[in-house]
Amino acid sequence: MADRISITNVNFLVIDRNQHMRELLVTVLRTLGAKDIRTASTYNDAKEALSVKPPEIMFTSWKLDPTNGVDLTREIRWSGKEALQFTPIIMVSGHGEEAKVLKAREAGINEFVVKPYAASTILSRMHAVIMKPRQFVKTEQFFGPDRRRTTAFEYSGDERRSGADDDNVVKKPKKKNSEMSQQEINDLMNPDDIAAPPEDDGAHFESDAAGSDKEKPAVQDA
């Protein structure tokens, strides 16, 4: 059985321009045991919150005013501030099209959650970033969790990374330009992650349309 995790002492930042969706995610986190949760509704609010206290896990929606969660993620990854740029970032979106998921991955997110979601989905993605953090990779155009995976998908598009480890790159999902299921997204992002403990509470949340002393992930130039 996978190790249980405690998020009681984890510092969270939840960013979503929609108040209802912010409150829903905060409710889920509190139900799972979180106590230290800050929120932001705009890009500027998020930037201020990040400058005051870098979160240990950050959730961001795709849409933000006046920009989006992808741009914010990219800015965090390239900030040059170690306490900030290694922050686990989980994107939450009402749309799971392959192109969006890949774009978010290229910006440097760790995980991607599609609305509507169950509390167990949020728990499993946190379990992945806490219990099996991916090595960070830095290239001329990318800084973030390693996008090379072991077996799940075969991807040969523009985002594919070439090199001696081509046998380990992500393979492209079979469905093109269509909504991906949460499991397909999980497999694309991190197919060899640790399965989260079952939390079959039946609580689903609809769309509207890890500790400060933990070791930082290693960085690999590639």
Secondary structure as the mmCIF struct_conf table of DSSP 4:
data_model
#
loop_
_struct_conf.conf_type_id
_struct_conf.id
_struct_conf.beg_label_comp_id
_struct_conf.beg_label_asym_id
_struct_conf.beg_label_seq_id
_struct_conf.end_label_comp_id
_struct_conf.end_label_asym_id
_struct_conf.end_label_seq_id
HELX_LH_PP_P HELX_LH_PP_P1 ALA A 2 ARG A 4
TURN_TY1_P TURN_TY1_P1 THR A 8 ASN A 9
STRN STRN1 ASN A 11 ILE A 15
BEND BEND1 ARG A 17 ARG A 17
HELX_RH_AL_P HELX_RH_AL_P1 GLN A 19 THR A 31
TURN_TY1_P TURN_TY1_P2 LEU A 32 GLY A 33
STRN STRN2 ASP A 36 ALA A 40
BEND BEND2 SER A 41 THR A 42
HELX_RH_AL_P HELX_RH_AL_P2 TYR A 43 VAL A 52
BEND BEND3 LYS A 53 LYS A 53
BEND BEND4 GLU A 56 GLU A 56
STRN STRN3 ILE A 57 SER A 61
BEND BEND5 TRP A 62 TRP A 62
STRN STRN4 LYS A 63 LYS A 63
BEND BEND6 ASP A 65 THR A 67
STRN STRN5 ASN A 68 ASN A 68
HELX_RH_AL_P HELX_RH_AL_P3 GLY A 69 ARG A 77
TURN_TY1_P TURN_TY1_P3 TRP A 78 TRP A 78
BEND BEND7 SER A 79 SER A 79
HELX_RH_AL_P HELX_RH_AL_P4 GLU A 82 GLN A 85
TURN_TY1_P TURN_TY1_P4 PHE A 86 PHE A 86
STRN STRN6 ILE A 89 SER A 93
BEND BEND8 GLY A 94 GLY A 94
STRN STRN7 GLU A 97 GLU A 97
HELX_RH_AL_P HELX_RH_AL_P5 GLU A 98 ALA A 107
TURN_TY1_P TURN_TY1_P5 GLY A 108 GLY A 108
BEND BEND9 ASN A 110 ASN A 110
STRN STRN8 GLU A 111 VAL A 114
BEND BEND10 LYS A 115 PRO A 116
STRN STRN9 TYR A 117 ALA A 118
HELX_RH_AL_P HELX_RH_AL_P6 ALA A 119 MET A 131
BEND BEND11 LYS A 132 LYS A 132
HELX_LH_PP_P HELX_LH_PP_P2 PRO A 133 GLN A 135
STRN STRN10 PHE A 136 LYS A 138
BEND BEND12 GLU A 140 GLN A 141
STRN STRN11 PHE A 143 PRO A 145
BEND BEND13 THR A 150 ALA A 152
STRN STRN12 GLU A 154 GLU A 154
BEND BEND14 GLY A 157 GLY A 157
TURN_TY1_P TURN_TY1_P6 ASP A 158 GLU A 159
HELX_LH_PP_P HELX_LH_PP_P3 ARG A 160 SER A 162
BEND BEND15 GLY A 163 GLY A 163
TURN_TY1_P TURN_TY1_P7 ALA A 164 ASP A 165
HELX_RH_3T_P HELX_RH_3T_P1 ASP A 166 ASN A 168
BEND BEND16 VAL A 169 VAL A 169
HELX_LH_PP_P HELX_LH_PP_P4 VAL A 170 VAL A 170
STRN STRN13 LYS A 171 LYS A 172
HELX_LH_PP_P HELX_LH_PP_P5 PRO A 173 PRO A 173
BEND BEND17 LYS A 174 LYS A 175
BEND BEND18 ASN A 177 SER A 178
STRN STRN14 GLU A 179 GLU A 179
HELX_LH_PP_P HELX_LH_PP_P6 MET A 180 SER A 181
HELX_RH_AL_P HELX_RH_AL_P7 GLN A 182 MET A 189
TURN_TY1_P TURN_TY1_P8 PRO A 191 ASP A 192
HELX_LH_PP_P HELX_LH_PP_P7 ASP A 193 PRO A 198
STRN STRN15 HIS A 204 PHE A 205
TURN_TY1_P TURN_TY1_P9 SER A 212 ASP A 213
BEND BEND19 LYS A 214 LYS A 214
HELX_LH_PP_P HELX_LH_PP_P8 GLU A 215 ALA A 218
STRN STRN16 VAL A 219 ASP A 221
#
